[in-house]
Amino acid sequence: MHDRTHFTPDITESDRIDRLRLIRSDNVGPRTFNALIAHFGSAREALEHLPELARRGGASRSGRIFGEAQARAEIAASQRLGVTLVAPGEAAYPPRLATLEDAPPLLGVRGASDVMGRPMIAIVGSRNASGAGLKFAGQLARDLGDAGFVVISGLARGIDQAAHRATVASGTVAVLAGGHDRIYPPEHGDLLAALLEHGGAISEMPLGHVPRAHDFPRRNRLISGAALGVVVIEAAHRSGSLITARMAAEQGREVFAVPGSPLDPRTAGTNDLIKQGAALVTEASDVISALQPILARPVVLEAREDDDAPLDFEIDPTVRDRIVSLLGPSPISLDDLIRMSGLSPALVRTVLLELDLAGRLERHGGGLVSLV
């Protein structure tokens, strides 16, 4: 079994520094990063225009631009920890993760050199899992590992750690919500050290970043995005594992759920997923048979539809006002903004980019935006 992809050549070291400077600058997230690169052609050129774009978006003062010395220092500190910062398309970047619209422009990767290119399956679930749930997670993970899959999860207490521990020898990947030097929970430091020999760890966060509550949903999109599919074992209503399942569905990944007793609140979420169409799992073969057709297709990194669409920086202030007036606290889609404003996609996307860089725009799942 193998997972094929088309790799782009490694980027130059100076481009890596420019990419790091851009993604670490204020108000630049992965989608904004991609829009800037698509228009300006390079991270260096985009950095030059950041202050002007933020000013146009209504920023009262320029956002912080990450300095070259800071970028060099972060790369050097990462290397001392055994962490390499890789771009989508490079060999150490998980190929399926690279196909996401909001794939991290640089990903901190450490561990075994070959593990990121192998096919991955995510196993997630409750932090306060039952004994039966923990046992099943270990057994399922072990069987999937024996079948050649890399098990990817979030290093959390409960189901995550059970899945990781069962696949230390076959290869498992931990996705961190904080920096590589800020492991959460701290007691899983020994598990992380053990899994790095045959597996790996990834994070989009800078070194020193202590994970906060809103970092975990962001981390979850990487767990599902790098995988062919997500298996949920025990999840209560409104749990983080259900967020991962929803993200997996939005990303076009397979969603699997393990059924549980209707009397146990820890399995209410998984039972609901099955009602909503998730594939029911009682053994590894249920997962493997569903993934075989997907494995047969190569992963191709393609230019995204709007990546080549030019932005338009010659904007009349009344046009900007018209778009801003259509925005509010309720999320709205780009297509609706274009239709309601009667303006070109290039104009609307440009104004959204300016608002984003000014810290006035919030991006939601499914391409929705709202004013902060």
Disulfide bonds with the S-S distance in Angstrom:
none
